[in-house]
Amino acid sequence: VPGVANVVIYGGGIRQVQVTTTPERLWAVRATLDDLATAVATADAPGGSGFLDRGGQRLPTWLDGRLHGAADLAQAPLPGRNHVPVPLASVADVADGPAVAVGDAIVNGEPGVVLLVTKQPEQNVLAVTAAVEDALEAIVRALPADVRVERTMFRQASFVTHALGNLRRALLAGAVLVTLVLLVFTAELRAAMVSVVAIPLSLLAAVAVLRAAGATLNVMVLGGLAIAVGEVVDDAIIDVENAWRRLRGAPAGARPLDVVLAASVEVRSAVVYATVMVALVFLPVFLLGGLEGALFRPLALAYVLATLASLGVALTVTPALALVLLPGAVARHPEPPRLMAALRRRYERALARVLARPAPVLAGSLAAVAVAVGLSPLTHLEFLPEFHETNFVMHMTGAPGVGFAESVRVGSEVGRRLLAVPGVRSVAQVIGRSTLSEDVWGPERSEMMVQLAPDVDAEAVTEALREEAGGVAGFAFDIKQFLNERIEELLGGAGAELVIRLRGLGLPSLEQAAATLSERVAAVPGVVDLHAPGALAAPGLRIHPRRDDLLQHGVPAAAVERAVRSALGGVPVGRLLEGERQADVVLRVASDATADPERFARLPLVTAEGRIVPLGAVADVEIAPLRTAIMHEDGVRTILVRLDARGRALDAVARDVGRAVAATALPAGVYAEVGGEYAAAAAARQRLVGLGALALLGIFVLLVLDFRSARLAALTMVNVPLAFVGGLAAVLLAGGGQLSLGAIVGFVTVFGITIRNGIVLIAYFQQVERAHGRVLDHAGLVRAAADRLAPILMTALVTGIALLPLLLLGGRAGGEIEQPMALVIVGGLFTSTWLNLFVVPVWYARVTTPAGAPPRGARAAPP
């Protein structure tokens, strides 16, 4: 199937023809495993053997020496060392059997086969899933009637489909809400439509560019477009509002073309600069690396493309539509809308009072920023929030040395318990590993894929699952949502929120450190699901060749290894062909003989002189503790201590774990570091904040070049801390204090939007001053600020209202990343917009007053 990278199979059994013997039966005829392998290899002799010329014909010949089944193989001659051939059946049992299992599967509490299908990178999960399901349907039709096939035990496409559907509805609802807001503020359908046209044009332009670049409309791209819905009309609103105001104030006989063109040119510079600043502020997101960069770059690209497309629409389409539609609208409604007229009157009175007594507003804004900075430590850093999907992963971990039979028994019991929990639809367990799997687990580790029914309380159900699994003795369990577990595995390499890496050269020292740290960290409040895989040895069969005896008997170490491998794991020594089916012929020693070290030590070997000696004559065979896994990172032996946090914020638990690690005396040569999801989130935040500071500095430099004044550039940046106040308040009050990467990107977004509003307001002040040839006094500032009231309120309101559907997606698929972003943007817009309307004029009056000039209120207003 195109797009499929790998198919891993758990469960079932691969058919083999097994030649099973014991040391005693080999000794009875003085044969070795190599002798049995030779007998099997020489028993099968198919093939052409030449041709026969007879008369005028040349006849082909065929030696039909093929083995037709296990019965034929059982009669294969085994040359005895007393020169008396014996049949293979006298030394070994020859029968069909399954290959030695390295993995197994249980489906809904019963034995089954699980196929894990993985797609290739950059492939569309929906398209690949549909193709796989079509191929599976063709296979199912050929299966026996009593085989049940569960097609949706785990289906990632379902989550993607739900997320895309929710985001599409949020985008459409946002566009409708924006239209309604514009109708309310303009009270004129034509004026509203001129601005609304920017939504489809801008979004379609962004999609066209993304398509041309080979991108798909995935969840993050659609989320970026949904966040940009309210933003793409801002340029058009500024253009339309200015043209409408100029048309209403135009003298009789003025040509609409001249008025609209002049109005468009009047705001052109501010609109272009403001939109470019919004795009520049996203530069840090594009420079993010790792998983966070892969997640947020598509969102940022979609947002920036839509914003830049809206600028193109405002420069071309909006003036043309304004010329066609607005003159008639002004003729029917020569007066401003009542709502905006009433808001303007109240705003003028309020701003006049503030300009007369600016100290309370300035002190209040500074105090708000100071309080926000002081409260910022109350936020809790997280990489990503929990995804609202129905696929969960439960890990079942036993002590090293637990066998398949025990894992299957316990897994079946746990599966039945989980299925009894209301809301659980299916449970599939994979045990150990598979031949094509990337995992290297033993049978002591299992992974259960738990699927919940839609619209259930996932938190309550998962808590019930923990309680059910917690009642099973001898195994440890932890459960996570699938996407979160895979993200944690990518970030920390261990599928846990926190990972303590212990590194050193000596394994005993590492194991001691792991045990000590596990005991100390377990006492930290909020720590759950603590595991240290690889920190314990398991009992195993240890064969240690004695070099002197190997030399004395003339037995190479490779012969010992070959005999041991054949006896324990089974070695293919031939192939049996039955029609179209093939089966490996495998030589092995009976499990009851390999489990007994004394019997296993009787395994016969042949010496250089042709004599037969037991394995015990050249090697020690004993049951001894063996390490089942020795992990290395960067060439250094490593043990990972994995843990999760529950009941407390992850960053608080991480700090306490870090203190516990620092306070623990580790053996010489062993060092520890705390990583995992929290460390990745902290590194991403640090990188984003650092790059964001550089981006803001770059924006400041550009503003200085535009305004030709460092003071005015700094005044424009005043909106950034004002937006931070509202964004932080939203995180603390409505977001539970959780500061995810999505929320941090939300701060980046709202900073760009508020800088844009500041540019528009200050640029208009400068324009009015240039038109009148003097600095604005208080009355002039009030009138100029009131002229910008409508576009500032409308752009802020449509941006916030457009995000309302995303705010309501907090508990649904698709809103996990976008909802925290929308929350921060709305909160930041709320405070920055109102403070911008009052604080910026006050500071403008102060920074533009020449030294020694009289107070603004004492100067005449411009004519």
N, C-alpha and C positions, 0 to 999 in steps of 0.2 A: 504494500500500500504506500503510495507516495506520501512522504512526510513522517513516516514511522522510523524511529531511530533504533529501537530495540524492543524485543518481546521476551520477558523473563517468565519462565514457567516454574511454578511451585506445585508440588503434589504429584499424585499419580506415580508411575514407575516405568522405567525404561526396561523393556524385555531383554533378558540375557539368557544364554545357555550356560549354566554355571557348572563347572567341574569342581566339586567340593570334596576335599579329602581331610585326613587327620595325620598327625605325625606317626601314630601307631600303624596305620594302614600303609604308609610309605615305607616304614621300617620292615614291614612284613615281607616286602619284595625288594628291599634295599634299593629304593628309588628316591629321587629327589623331585622337587617341584620343576626343575629344569627338564627332567626326563618327561614329566607330564606335558609340559609345554611343547616339547619336540614331538610327542605322540600326537597331540592335537594338530600341530602345524602340518604334519605329514599325512594326516588322515584324509584331507580334502584335496582331490587332484582332478579338477575339471580342466578341460581345454582341448583344443585341436592337437592332433598328433601327426599331422602331415597329410599325405594323400596316397591313393592307390591307383596305379595304372593297370587297367584290365581291358585287353582287346583295344578297341578304339575309344575307350572311355577313361577319364580321370575322375576317380571317386574320392570325395573328401572323407576323412576319418575323424572321429570324435571319441575321446576318452571320457565317458560319463562316470568319473570318479567322485562326483559331488556327494557331500553329506546331505541327506534328505531329512534329517531330524536328529533329535537327541539320541534315539535308539541306534542309529548308524554310528554316531560318535562314541557311544558306550562300547562298541565292539572294536574300536581302534586298538591295534596291538601296541603294547608297552613292552619294549625289550627289557627283560629282567637282567640283573647283573650275574645270575647263574645261567644265562643264555637260554632261559626258558621264557618265551613270550607269554604275556598274560593280557587279557582284555582290560581296557581302561576301567570298565565297570567294577573290576575286582579290587581296584585301588581307590576309586572315587565314585561319588554319586553324580550322575549326569542328568540334569533336569532344568526346565525353564524356571526363572525366578527374576525378581526385580533387582536392578542395580543398587549398590550400596547407597543409601539415601544421604544427601547432604542438606536436604530441605524437605519440607512437607507443607501441606495446606489443609485447613479446616474451614468449611463453608457453612455458616449457620449451625455450628455444633456438630457437623457431620464431615467425614473425610471427603475431600474434593480436590479439584485442580483449579488453580488461580493463574490467570494470565495477566501480567502487568505490562501494559503497552505504553511506551514512552515516545513522545514526538521529538522531531528534530528541532534544534534552535531556530528561531525566527519563523517557524511555521504557524499557521493559523490553527488554534486548537479546535475551533468549531468545524473547520473543513476536514481536518485529519480525523476527528471523532466521527463525523458522518461517513467518511470513507471506510474507517475501521468497522463501523456498525454494518455497512453494506456487505463488506467481505465476511464478517461474522455470520450474517444472515445466510449466506450461501453455504458456509460450513455447517451451520446448525441443521440445515435440511438433510445433510448426509449422515447425521449422527443417529445412533439407535434411538428408538422411541422412548426408552426409559431413562435417557440422559436429560437431566434438567439443566438449563442454561440460565444463569442470572446475568443479564447484560448490563445492569446498572449498579453493581455492588459499589463501584467507585467511578464517578463520571465527573471530571473536572469541568467539562463543557457546560454542565447544568449551572454551576455557579457563575461562569462567565456569561451565559445567556441571561440569567436573572440580573446580574450586575449591569449588563448593557441595556436591558429593558428598563431598569430603574433610572439609569442615567439619561436615556432617550426621553423618558417621560419628564424627568427633571428639567432637561433642556427645553422641551416644548412648553412646559408650564412656565418656566422662567420667561420665555419669549412672550407668552400671553400676558403675564403679569406686567412686563415692561410696557406693552402696548396699552394696557389699562391705565397705568400710571401716567403715561404721556397724554392720554385722552383727558384724564382728570386735570392735569396741570395746564394743558393748552386749551381745553374746552373747544377744540376744533379738530375734526377728523383729518382734514388735509394736512395740517401742520404736524399732527402726530404721525401720519403715514410717511412723510418725508424722512423722519428720523428712523421709523421702524424698518424701512426698506434696507437700512444698513445691516440689520441682523442677518437675513438670509444671504445677502451678497457677501458680507465679510466671512461668514462661516463657510459658505460654498467655496470661496476663494482659498481659504485656509485648507479645506479638505482637498481641493484640486492640487495644491502644492504638495501636500503630504502624499497624495496618491502618486504624483509624478516622482516623488523621492522613494517610492516603494513601501511606504508605511501603510499600516492597516488601521482601521477605526477600532482600536482596542479600548479597554476600559480607561486607561490613563489618557489617551487622546480625547476620548469623548468627555472625560472629566474636565480636561483643559478647556474644551469648547463650552461646556456648561458653565464654567466659572467666568468665561469671557462674554457670555450673552449680554449681561448688563453693561459691560465695558465697551462693546463695539458700537453702541449707539451714542457714546459720550461725545465724540468729535462731531457727529451729525447734530446732536442737541445744541452744542455751542454755536454751530453755524446757523441752524434754523432759528434759534432764539435771537441771535444778533440780527439776522436778516428781518425777522418779523418785527423786532423793535424799531429797526431803522425804517421799515416800510410804514409803520404807524406814525412815525415822526417826520416823514418826508414831506416837503412842501408840495403844494398842488402843482400838477404838471410835470413832476419829476418822473423820469423814465424808470420803470421797475428794474430793467436790466442794469442801469447804472447803480441803483440803490443796492440790489442784491450783490452785484460784483464788489462794490465798495465794502459792504458788510462782511463778505467772505474774506476779502484781502485783509480787513481790519484784524481779524482773529487768526489769520493763517499762521503767522510766525509762532504764536503761543501754542496753537494746536499741534503743529509739527513738532516743536520742541517737547511739549508735554508727552506726546505719544512716543517719541524716541526715548524719553526718560523711562517710561513704563517698560519698554523693551530692554533697556540697559540694566534695569534693576534685576532682571532675571538672569543676567550673566553668571552669577554664582551658581545657580541651579544647573546650568549647562556644564559647569566645570566640576560638578560633583563626580566622584569616582565610585567604583564598586557597585554593589547592589542598589544603593540609594540613587546613584546616577542613572542606572538603567531604568529605575522606576519613574523618576521624576522628569527626566529629559523629554520623554514624549509629551507629558502634560505641559511642560514649559514651552515646548516648541509649538504645540497647538494653540496655546494662549497667545504667545507672541505673534504668530502668523495671523491669527484672527484680529489682533489689535492693529498690526501694521496694515492688514487689508482694510480695516475700518477707516484708517487714515486715508488710504487711496480712495475709498468711497466718498469720504467727506470732502476730498479735494476735487472730485469730478462729478459724481452722481448727485450728491446733495445740493450743490448750487444750482444745477440744472433743474432738479425737481422743485427747489424753492422758487425759482423764477416762474415755473409753470403753475404751481399750486398756491403759493402764498399770496400773491396780489389779490386774487379773488377772495381768499379767506380773510384778509385784512379789510377788504371792502365790506364784508358782511359783519365783521367784528372789529370795528376801529379801536375799541378800548381794550386794554389788557384783560385777561381772564380775572374774574372776581377773586378767585382764590389767591392768585399771585399778587393782585393789588392789595388785598388785605394783609398778606404776609409781608409785603414790601413796607407798608406803613408801620407795622409793628417793629420790623427789623430796623428801620431808620430811627425810630424813637429809642429803641434799646441801644443801638450802636452809638447814638449821640450821647446817651448817658454814660456809656462805657468810656468813650473818648474824653469826656469831661472828668471822669474819675477812673483812670486806668489801673490804679494800684491794686484794687481787689481782684480784677480779672487776671492780671499778670501774676500776682502772688498765688492765686488759686491754681492757675495752670502749672506754675513751677512746683507747687505743693503736690499736685496730682502726679506729675512726672516723678517727683522724689518718692512719693508713696508707692508708685508702680515699681520703681527700681528696688525699693525695700521689700516689696512683696514677691518679687520674681523668684527668690529661692524657694517659695512655697510650691512652685510647679514641680511636676515629676516627669523626668525625661523617659521617653520610650521610643523605640525605633519605629514600630508600626502598631496600630491598635489591633484588636482581635478582628479577624474577618468573619463576616456573617454567612458562613457556609454550613452545609450539613455533613461534610466529610470530616471525620476525626480519626486520629491515629492514637492507638494505645500500645505502649511498649510493655512487654512482659519479660522480665529478666530474672533468671534463676542463678543459683550459684554455679561457678565453673564446674564442669563435669556432669551436669544434668543431661540425661540422654533424651533421644527422640520420644521414646515411649512415655516418659514422664511429662515432657512438654506437650505431647499430644493429649494425654489424659487430662492434665490441668487445663490446657487450652480449650478442650471440648466442654469442660465444666464451666469455665469462665464465659465461653461463648453463649451457653444456654442461660446463664445468669444475666448476661447483658441483654439478650433478646427479650427477657422477661420485663425489662425496664420500659415503662410506657414512653413512646416517642422514638424508640430504636427500631429502624426498619430492617437492617441486615448487619451481620458481623462476618468478616472474612479474616482468617488468621494465616499468616505465612511464617513458617518456623525455619530457623537456620538460614541457609543461603541457597542460591540456585547457581547452576553452572555458568549462566550468562549474567549473573548479578554482579553489581559492583561491591556489594557487602561481603564481609568475610566473617560473619558471625558463626558461632557454633549453635548446636541445638538448644542451648540454654537461653537463647534470645529469640523473641518472637515479635512480630508487628501485627496488630489487629486493626483492620480498617473498619471503622464503625460509621454507618450511615444513619443519620437521623431523618425523621419525617419532616417535611417542610412546615414552617410556622409553629414549631415547638419552642419552648423556652430552653435554648441550648445550654445556658448556664446551670439551670436546675437539673437538666438531664445529665450533663457531664458530672455534676456533683453526685448524682445517684449512681452513675457508673463507677466513680471512684470508691464509693461505699461498697458496692457489690464486689469489685475487684479486691478491695482491702481486706475482705473476709477470707481470702485464699492464702493459706500459709505456704511459706517456702519460696515465694516469688514476689518481686517488687513491680509495681505498676505505675505508669504515668500516662496521662491523656492530654492531647493537644489538638487544636484544629490543624488540618493538613497543611495549609499554606503557611501558618505560623511555624509549624515544626520544620518544614523544609527551609524557610528563611533562616531560622535559628541554626540549622545545620550548615547552611552556606556561610553564615557570619562567624560561627564559632567552631564549626567542624564537629559538633557533638549533639545537635538538636536540643539544646537547652538554653534558657535565658542567661544563665551565668555558667562559665566554665573556668575552673582553676587548672592551669597547666603546670604540672610538676615535671621538671627536667633535670637530668643528671646522668651519670655514667653507671652507677651501681643499682641493679634492680632491687636488692634487699633494702637499700636506703630509700628508693622511690616508694616501695610498698609501705615501709614504715611511715614515711611522710604522708602518704595518701590516707593511711588509717588514722594518723594523728589529726590531720586537717579535717577529715570527714567527721570525726567525733566533735571537734571544736566548732566547725561550721554548722553542724546540725543543731546546735544550741542557739543559733541566731534566729530571732523572731521573724517569721515569714518564710523561712526556708522549707521547701517541700521537695519531694521526689529527688532525694540526694542519692547519687550513684557514683561509684568509682570503678567502672569496667576495666578489666585488665590488671587490677591491683591484687588479685588473689591467684594462687596456683591451684591446679586441679589434679586429682590423682590420675595417673596414666601408666602405661606399660613402657618401661625404659629399657632399651637394649644398648649395652655399652660394650663394643668389641675390645678385646684385649690384644694389643698389638703383638706381644710376644707369642701368644698362642696362634694368632693369624699367620705369623711367620713360620712357626714350627710346623703347622699342618699344611702350609701352602694354600691358604684360603684368602683370596683378595677381599678387601672390605666391600667392594662393589658387589661381590656375590652375596655377601650377607645382606646388603641393602636390597638387592633384587629379591631375595627370598622373603625378607620381612615385608616388603611392599606387596608381593604377590599374596602372601598369607593374610595380610590385614586388609588391604584395600581392594584386592582383586585386580589382576592385570589381564587385559585382552590378549589372547594368544591365537585367535582365529576368528572367522566369520562364517556364519551359517546362512545360506540362502534358501528361502522357501517361497517360490513364486516371485512376487514383487517385493516381498518383505525380507529384511535382513536383520540378523541379531548377532551381537558380539558373543564369542565364546570366551568366558572369563574363568581363570584359574584362581581358586581361593581355598583357605583353610577354614573348617567349621568354627563358628563363633564360640562354641563351648570350649574348644581347644585353645583358642587365642586368649580367652579370658583367664585361663589358668597358666601362670608363669612357668610352673614346672612342666606342664605338658608342652607349652610353646617352646621351651628350651630343648625339647626332643626333636625339633624340626631338623630333618637330615640335610647336610651339606656335603658336597663332594670335594675332596682334597686334590692337590696337584697330582698325587699318585693314583687317583681314581678310587681311593677309599671313601667310605661314608662315615662322617662324624656328626654328632648332634650339635645344634646351635650353641648349646651350653658349653661345649668344649672350647669355643673361641670367643664367647661373649657372655656378659652377665645379664640376666633377664629378671626384672623385678618390678613390682608396683611401687611407684615413687611419685612425689608431687612434681607436676610439670606445669609450666606456664603456657596457657593456650594462646596467648597473644602478647607480643612485645611490640609496642607502638613506637615509631620514630617520627620526629618532626625536625626538619632541617638537619638530619643526620644525628640527632641526639635522642636517646631513649626518653620516652614521655609517658606519663599517666595523666588522664583527664578525670577530674572530679566534676561531675555534672550536677546542677541543681536548678530549681525554678523558684519563683517567688509567688506567694499567694497570701492575701490578707494585708499586705503592705505594698507600698510603691516599690517598683523595681530598683530605682536609684537609691532609695533608703536601704534596702536589703544589700545592694551592691557595696555601698559604703561600709556597712557593718561587716560584711564578708571580707572586704579589703583590710579592715582593721584586725579581724581575727587572723587573717593570713599573716599580716605584718607582725602580730604578737606571738606567732608560733615559731618556736626554735626548730629549724629544719636541720636534718643531718648535713654534715659537711659535703659539699659538692652538689647539693640539691637546691634549686631555686624555683620560685613559684611566681606566676602572674595570673591576674584575674582578667578574663575576657568574656566573649559571648555577645549577646544582643546588646547589653547595656554599653559595653565598650565600643561597639560599632556605632551605636546611636550618639555617644559622647563625641567620638571622632568626627562623625558626620556633622554634628552641631558645631563643633569647633571650626571645621573647615568652612561650613556655610556662613557662620558669623564672621570669620576672617575675610572670606571673599566678599561678603556683603558689605563689610566696612570699606574695602577697597573700591567696590562699585559705587557706594555713596560718595566716597572721595572723588572718584571720577566724575560723577554727576555734579558735584559741587564745582569742580573745575570748569565743566561745560556751562554751568549757570553763570559763573563769573564772566566767562567769555561772552555769553548772551546779554546779560544785564550790564556788563562793564562795571560791576560793583560787587565786591566781596560781601558787603553788608546785605545787599538784596539777595545774593545767593544764599547766605546764611539764613536770612529771613524765610526763604522758600523752604529750607530744610527744617524749619521749626515744626512743620507738620509731622515729621518722622516721630519725635518723642510723643506728640499728641496722639498719633495713631497707635503707638506702643501702649499707651494708657488703656485705650478701649480694647485692643486686642488681648492684653493681659487680663483685663477684667472679665472678658468673655471666657478665656481659658479657665480662670479660677472659679467663676460663678456658674457657668453652664457646661464647661468641659471637664469638671472634676479635677482640675489642676493637671491633667495629663498633657504634656507637651511633646507630641509626636513630631516626626519630621514633616508630616503634612501641615501641622500647625505652624512650624517654623517657616515653611514655604509660604504659608498664608501671610505671615508677617512681611516677607519679602514682597508679596503681591500688594498688600495694602500700603506699604511704604511708597511703592511706585504710583499708586492711585492718588495718594494724598500729595505727593510732590507735584503731580500733574495739576491738582486743584490749586495748589499754591502758585504755580507758574501762571495759570490762567488769570488769577486775581491780581497778582503783582504786575503782570504784563499789561493788564487793562489800566491799572493805576498809572503806569509809565506812559501809556498811550494818551490818556487824558491830560497828563501834565505836559506832554509834548504839544498837544493840540492847543492848550491854553498858554503855554509858555511860562508857566510858574508852578511852584510846588503847591500841592493841594492843601487847603486848610481843612479843619474838621468838617465843615459843611460839605466841602467838595469830596472828602473821603467818604462821607456817609452816602452821597449821591452815587459815587462811582462804585462803592461796594454794593449798594442796592441794585445797580444795573447788572451786577454779576450774580445776584442772589438767585434768580431763576435758573440759570444753567448750573450753578454749583449745587443747589438743592436737587434739581432734576437728575443730574448725573450721579450724585451720591445715592439718591433714593432708588433709581432704576437699577444701579449696581447692587444695592442691598436687597431689593425686592426680587431681583433675578436669582439671587442665591437662596431665597427662602425654600424652594423645593429641595435643594441640597441639604439645608439644615434639617429638613424632615426625613432625610435618608439615613440618619444616624444609626438606626437599628435594622437597616436592610443592606443586602448585597449591593456593592457599587459605591456606597457612601463612606466606606471605612477611611479612605485617605482624603476624599474631597470634603466631607462634612467638617472635620477639624479646620481645614483651610477656610471654608465658608464662614465658620464661626468666628475666626480671627478677623477676617476681612470685614464682616458686618460690624463687629465690635469696634474695630479700628476706625471704620468710616463714621460710626455714630459719634465718637468723641472728636475725631479730627475735623469733621465737617462743621460742627457747631463752634468748636474752638477756633477753627480756621476763619470763620465769619467774624469773629470778634478779636481774637488775639493777633492775627496778621495785620488788620488795619491799625491796631494800637502800636504794634512794634514798627510798622511802616512809618507811622507818624513820628516815631522817635528816631529811627535810623536815617530818615531823609531830612530831618530838620537841620539846617546849617548851624555851625557853631556860632553862638552869640545871637541867634535869631530869636524874636519874641515867641511866646507860646503859640501853638497853632490856633487856638481858639480866638486869639486877638487879631489874626490876619484875615483879610477879606477873602471870601470865596471867589473862585474864578467865575467870570461871566458865563 
